[in-house]
Amino acid sequence: KRARPAGLDALVTTLDLASLGGVICCMAVAPDGTRVVCTKSAIFAIAKAGRQTLIAGHRTKTGFADGQDSEARFNCPNGITVDGDGNLLVSDTYNHALRKVT
C-alpha cells in the first residue's frame, strides 16, 4: 500500500505502551502486522490484538550481552527493521553494535 500524507481525513490513534516500562525508542512493523517496539533496554512484539510479548532484553536492565530472551542486554536500541527472513536487525546505539534477533 502507498503511504499518504496526513490530511483532513487522517485518523490518528495512540498505542497504549505505558506498560512496557520506559521510553519508546523505535518501532517497526513485521509483514504479518505485528509491531516490534524498542525501549531503552528491551524489544517487545505487539500483536494486532494488542498482546505485548517481551522478545529480548530486560524491562529495566541495560547492558551488552548476547543470549536467549531476557538474558540478552541492550543499551538504547535506536533503530530496528525486519529482514526478509523475519529476523530483527537492531541498532544498539550505546553499545555501538548492530544486533540480530532470530
trRosetta pair geometry for C-beta under 8 A, 3 or more apart (Angstrom, degrees):
i j d omega theta_ij theta_ji phi_ij phi_ji
4 7 7.4 -49 139 -3 110 109
6 10 4.1 -37 -149 -25 75 171
6 12 7.7 18 -132 -63 130 106
7 10 5.5 128 46 -23 49 100
15 35 7.3 -99 -106 81 161 167
15 46 6.9 60 -165 148 138 166
16 19 7.2 44 136 1 91 99
16 50 7.9 24 48 -152 101 115
17 20 4.9 -18 177 4 83 122
17 24 5.7 39 115 -64 155 127
17 37 6.5 -136 -133 176 137 167
17 46 7.7 -70 -100 -75 96 150
17 52 8.0 134 -128 -100 67 141
18 21 8.0 54 162 -62 47 40
19 52 6.6 161 90 40 117 159
20 24 7.2 70 73 -80 147 87
20 37 6.6 -75 -110 107 163 133
20 39 5.5 180 142 -56 116 133
20 42 7.5 -160 -177 79 96 120
20 44 5.6 -111 -124 -9 117 158
20 52 6.6 -129 -79 -167 87 149
20 59 7.6 -166 173 -134 53 92
21 39 6.9 44 85 -155 62 169
21 59 4.9 37 72 -176 139 108
21 60 6.7 -56 139 -67 132 83
22 39 3.6 88 87 -174 129 127
22 40 4.9 -126 -172 14 134 97
22 41 6.8 -155 -96 24 168 87
22 42 7.5 132 34 32 148 99
22 59 7.2 -177 -17 -176 120 66
22 60 7.6 -178 -60 -97 119 56
23 39 6.4 127 67 -152 45 77
23 40 5.9 63 49 -42 90 100
24 27 6.8 4 175 -49 117 105
24 37 5.8 -51 -138 -170 104 112
24 38 7.3 107 -163 76 59 53
24 39 6.3 -55 -98 -95 43 67
25 38 4.6 -57 62 103 103 102
25 39 6.3 123 -1 -146 97 18
25 40 6.4 125 -42 -74 125 47
25 76 6.3 161 -112 -163 155 63
25 77 5.9 138 89 83 143 63
25 78 5.3 -93 169 -103 118 55
26 37 7.6 171 90 -151 46 48
26 38 4.7 15 52 40 84 118
26 77 6.5 -99 32 123 119 86
26 78 5.8 117 -34 -173 125 31
26 79 5.4 -179 -114 -97 167 25
26 80 5.0 148 111 10 124 95
27 35 6.0 -11 -168 -175 111 102
27 36 6.7 152 -157 80 57 53
27 37 5.0 -11 -104 -103 89 71
27 38 7.3 -149 -71 17 46 74
27 80 7.2 -34 -148 57 7 118
28 35 7.5 157 82 -158 39 56
28 36 4.8 -12 61 58 88 106
28 80 4.7 -121 -14 106 121 94
28 81 5.4 165 -113 -112 149 33
28 82 5.5 165 137 -19 135 90
28 88 7.5 159 54 -132 143 94
29 33 6.7 -21 -174 -143 104 32
29 34 7.2 155 -158 80 58 41
29 35 5.6 -32 -102 -102 73 64
29 36 7.3 -176 -88 15 22 79
29 82 7.7 -89 92 6 32 131
30 33 6.9 -33 74 39 77 20
30 34 4.3 3 39 58 122 93
30 35 7.7 -142 9 -74 81 17
30 36 6.2 85 -37 -26 97 110
30 45 7.9 -2 -8 -135 135 104
30 82 4.9 132 -108 -87 69 168
30 86 6.9 43 -150 -136 117 78
31 82 7.0 -142 -17 112 77 142
31 86 7.6 -81 22 -93 111 83
33 48 5.0 19 122 -69 127 112
34 45 5.3 -10 175 -167 124 101
34 46 6.8 151 -168 70 70 45
34 47 5.7 -33 -113 -105 89 49
34 48 7.2 -84 -83 -34 51 71
35 45 7.4 141 78 -162 48 49
35 46 4.4 -18 65 60 100 104
36 43 6.5 3 -178 -177 95 101
36 44 7.3 167 -155 85 50 46
36 45 5.7 -23 -101 -102 71 65
36 46 7.7 -170 -77 18 24 76
36 55 7.3 -7 -139 -7 99 154
36 80 6.0 -125 111 133 116 141
36 82 6.8 134 9 -61 145 108
36 88 6.2 -163 -180 -108 160 127
37 43 7.3 160 82 -156 43 54
37 44 4.9 -17 62 62 93 96
37 45 7.9 165 19 -92 76 17
37 46 6.1 34 -5 -11 117 116
38 42 7.4 176 -150 91 54 41
38 43 5.3 -23 -99 -102 73 75
38 44 7.9 176 -83 20 26 72
38 74 7.5 -97 -154 128 109 160
38 77 4.2 -104 -163 86 146 115
38 78 7.5 -136 100 -74 146 21
38 80 5.5 158 -30 -30 124 135
38 90 6.9 136 -91 -138 138 113
39 42 5.2 12 48 51 104 81
39 43 7.9 -158 21 -76 69 31
39 44 7.3 43 -11 -6 100 110
39 57 7.9 -174 58 110 89 147
39 59 7.6 19 70 -147 149 52
40 62 6.2 -59 140 -78 95 117
40 74 7.8 171 142 103 40 98
40 75 7.6 -9 170 -157 76 39
40 76 5.4 -20 -147 -88 70 64
41 57 5.3 166 145 174 61 121
41 58 5.5 -42 142 71 119 72
41 59 6.9 56 83 139 114 12
41 60 6.3 36 57 159 153 6
41 61 5.9 151 -177 76 148 35
41 62 4.5 -113 -99 -80 108 68
41 63 7.9 45 -138 13 106 65
41 73 7.1 -35 -160 -156 92 68
41 74 5.6 158 -151 68 40 85
41 75 7.2 10 -103 -96 72 39
41 76 8.0 -10 -64 -51 54 43
42 54 6.0 -48 -177 -140 130 98
42 55 7.9 140 173 49 83 69
42 56 6.9 176 -154 93 65 48
42 57 3.4 -170 -110 95 56 120
42 58 5.9 -132 -74 65 107 20
42 59 5.6 -16 -21 -88 151 36
42 74 6.8 172 -67 38 24 120
43 54 7.7 102 77 -163 51 58
43 55 4.6 -52 102 62 96 111
43 56 4.8 15 43 52 110 87
43 57 5.6 112 6 9 71 121
43 74 7.2 87 -31 -13 93 155
43 77 6.8 1 -72 43 99 160
43 80 7.2 140 -126 -109 118 150
43 88 6.7 131 178 134 156 166
43 90 6.7 -93 -76 -92 140 144
43 101 6.5 -110 68 -54 161 170
44 52 5.5 -4 180 -168 129 94
44 53 6.4 149 -160 75 75 41
44 54 5.8 -46 -102 -100 79 44
44 55 6.2 169 -114 1 20 89
45 52 7.4 157 81 -153 49 46
45 53 4.8 -13 57 60 96 98
45 55 5.3 91 -24 -54 95 113
46 50 6.7 -20 -175 -147 94 32
46 51 7.2 167 -151 80 51 41
46 52 5.3 -13 -101 -99 81 73
46 53 7.8 -180 -78 21 36 69
47 50 6.7 -35 74 32 78 21
47 51 4.6 13 32 50 118 91
47 53 7.6 54 -26 -3 97 109
54 57 7.3 -125 -169 66 101 73
54 59 7.2 -74 -102 -60 134 86
54 69 7.2 76 117 -170 101 90
54 70 6.5 30 134 -76 138 95
55 69 7.5 -131 160 -128 32 64
55 88 7.4 79 134 -1 153 153
55 101 6.4 66 140 167 121 146
56 69 6.2 -131 -105 -142 55 27
56 70 7.5 -172 -152 -75 35 32
56 72 4.5 -10 -175 59 101 140
56 74 7.4 87 119 -29 100 118
56 101 5.2 -129 -11 -125 152 130
57 70 6.9 -23 96 -128 23 51
57 72 5.5 -57 -68 94 48 93
57 73 6.4 91 -129 -124 71 28
57 74 4.8 -40 -103 11 126 107
58 61 4.0 2 87 46 145 94
58 62 7.9 -133 61 -58 103 28
58 70 5.4 80 -88 -163 73 86
58 73 6.6 -12 8 -106 107 73
61 73 6.4 -68 120 -120 94 106
62 73 6.4 98 174 -177 32 100
62 74 6.7 -68 -140 92 72 49
62 75 4.4 83 180 -106 112 75
62 76 7.2 17 -133 -25 134 70
62 94 7.7 19 174 67 134 137
63 73 3.5 -21 74 160 91 151
63 74 7.7 47 60 37 48 16
63 75 6.3 133 -8 -59 6 103
64 73 5.6 -92 -49 90 6 108
64 74 7.8 55 -99 -112 52 24
64 75 6.3 -46 -58 -8 79 116
64 92 7.4 114 -111 146 91 144
64 95 4.5 135 -93 -122 117 128
64 97 7.1 110 -135 5 119 147
65 71 6.6 -99 122 149 124 72
65 72 5.9 -169 93 -145 79 37
65 73 4.1 63 27 18 92 104
66 72 6.1 -14 -152 -115 28 89
67 71 3.1 -94 133 109 138 110
67 72 4.7 -165 57 -64 78 59
67 73 7.8 42 28 -8 115 71
68 71 5.2 50 56 28 62 121
68 72 7.2 -161 67 -30 13 91
69 72 7.0 178 88 8 17 97
72 101 7.8 114 149 -106 178 101
74 77 4.9 -25 178 -35 139 103
74 90 7.1 -61 -118 143 134 144
74 92 5.2 -128 -145 -126 87 109
74 95 7.1 -107 -152 -4 51 134
74 99 7.2 -107 -103 13 101 163
75 92 6.3 72 48 176 67 96
75 93 7.1 -113 104 68 74 71
75 94 4.0 -85 124 70 112 112
75 95 4.9 124 41 -38 109 92
76 92 7.4 107 74 -170 55 56
76 93 4.5 -59 106 55 102 115
76 94 4.7 75 38 -6 116 107
77 80 6.4 47 152 -59 122 103
77 90 4.8 -37 -142 -178 131 112
77 91 6.3 124 -159 76 71 53
77 92 5.2 -39 -93 -102 78 58
77 93 6.6 160 -119 -4 19 85
77 99 7.5 -76 -106 37 117 126
78 91 5.6 -60 64 96 72 107
78 93 4.2 47 0 -50 119 127
79 90 7.2 148 85 -159 59 45
79 91 3.6 27 52 27 104 126
79 93 7.9 109 6 -61 86 93
80 88 6.0 -15 -164 -169 104 104
80 89 7.0 156 -152 80 52 52
80 90 5.1 -5 -104 -106 86 72
80 91 7.2 -129 -61 18 48 76
81 88 7.4 152 78 -154 37 57
81 89 5.2 -12 60 56 86 100
82 86 6.4 -15 -174 -138 105 36
82 87 7.3 153 -155 76 59 37
82 88 6.0 -36 -99 -98 65 61
82 89 7.8 177 -93 15 16 79
83 86 7.2 -50 71 21 69 17
83 87 4.9 -3 39 57 113 89
83 88 7.8 -163 3 -87 83 13
83 89 6.0 77 -40 -22 104 112
87 100 5.7 0 167 -169 129 95
87 101 6.5 159 -171 76 74 51
87 102 5.1 -26 -117 -100 104 67
88 100 7.2 149 80 -159 56 45
88 101 4.0 -5 57 54 108 108
89 98 6.5 -6 -174 -179 94 99
89 99 7.4 154 -159 80 45 48
89 100 5.9 -17 -103 -102 66 69
89 101 7.9 -153 -67 21 23 76
90 98 7.3 153 78 -163 48 50
90 99 4.4 -22 64 64 102 99
90 100 7.6 -175 20 -77 81 22
90 101 6.3 49 -13 -14 120 108
91 98 6.1 -25 -103 -108 58 70
91 99 7.9 -173 -77 21 11 80
92 95 4.3 -13 126 49 115 115
92 96 7.6 -37 93 32 82 17
92 97 4.5 -9 59 68 115 90
92 98 7.3 -178 17 -94 84 17
92 99 5.0 57 -25 -14 121 118
93 96 7.6 10 169 -67 29 42
95 99 7.9 41 81 -46 137 116
